[in-house]
Amino acid sequence: MLSRSALLGLFSLALVASSADAQQPTGQTELDCSRFTLNPDGSWSVKQPLELFSEIGRVRISPGPPFKPGMSFGGLDIARMLDEQCR
């Protein structure tokens, strides 16, 4: 019979595994348009740090240089996605 601490450890491991499954990328990334600004030149700037989940994993985005169409960041063309979802 397993000890109480061993059972607790197994339960914790199962909980972590199930939450990791819930965060797996679906192949379609939805962006919150309110967290980005469309610049006059057609590029996009992020207003505050955020995380996305893509096919390659977690992508962290921080304010900085704007995203221009055709530019890949973490395997994602953020500007193209924003053009499709937010215009």
C-alpha positions in Angstrom: 0.0 0.0 0.0 1.3 3.5 -0.9 2.0 6.0 1.9 0.0 9.1 2.2 2.9 11.2 0.9 3.3 9.0 -2.2 -0.4 9.2 -3.0 -0.2 13.0 -2.6 2.8 13.1 -4.9 1.0 11.0 -7.5 -2.1 13.2 -7.3 0.0 16.4 -7.7 1.8 14.9 -10.8 -1.6 14.0 -12.3 -2.9 17.5 -11.7 0.2 19.1 -13.3 -0.1 16.7 -16.3 -3.8 17.5 -16.8 -3.2 21.3 -16.6 -0.4 21.0 -19.1 -2.7 19.1 -21.5 -5.2 22.0 -21.2 -2.6 24.4 -22.3 -1.4 22.5 -25.4 -1.7 24.5 -28.6 -4.7 23.9 -30.8 -3.1 25.1 -34.0 -5.2 28.2 -34.0 -4.1 31.1 -31.9 -6.7 33.8 -31.0 -5.3 37.2 -30.1 -6.9 39.8 -27.8 -7.0 42.8 -30.2 -7.4 45.2 -27.2 -3.8 44.4 -26.2 -2.3 45.7 -29.5 -2.2 49.0 -31.3 -2.3 49.4 -35.1 0.4 51.8 -36.1 0.0 54.3 -39.1 2.5 52.2 -41.2 0.4 49.0 -40.8 2.6 47.5 -38.1 1.3 46.4 -34.7 2.6 47.1 -31.2 1.8 45.2 -28.1 0.6 47.4 -25.2 1.6 45.0 -22.3 3.4 41.7 -21.9 1.4 38.6 -22.9 1.8 34.9 -23.6 0.5 32.9 -26.6 0.6 29.2 -27.2 1.6 28.1 -30.7 2.4 24.9 -32.4 6.0 25.3 -31.2 5.1 26.1 -27.6 4.8 29.1 -25.4 5.6 32.5 -27.0 6.1 35.5 -24.7 5.6 38.9 -26.2 6.8 42.1 -24.5 6.4 45.8 -25.6 9.2 46.7 -28.0 9.7 46.9 -31.7 6.5 46.7 -33.7 5.4 43.6 -35.6 5.4 44.0 -39.4 3.6 41.8 -41.9 5.8 38.8 -42.9 7.9 39.0 -39.7 8.1 35.8 -37.8 8.2 35.9 -34.0 8.2 32.5 -32.2 7.1 30.9 -35.4 4.1 33.2 -35.7 3.4 36.1 -38.1 1.8 38.2 -35.4 1.0 41.1 -37.8 -0.8 38.9 -40.3 -2.8 37.3 -37.5 -3.8 40.7 -36.1 -4.7 41.9 -39.6 -7.0 38.9 -40.0 -8.5 39.0 -36.6 -8.6 42.7 -35.6 -9.2 44.8 -38.7 
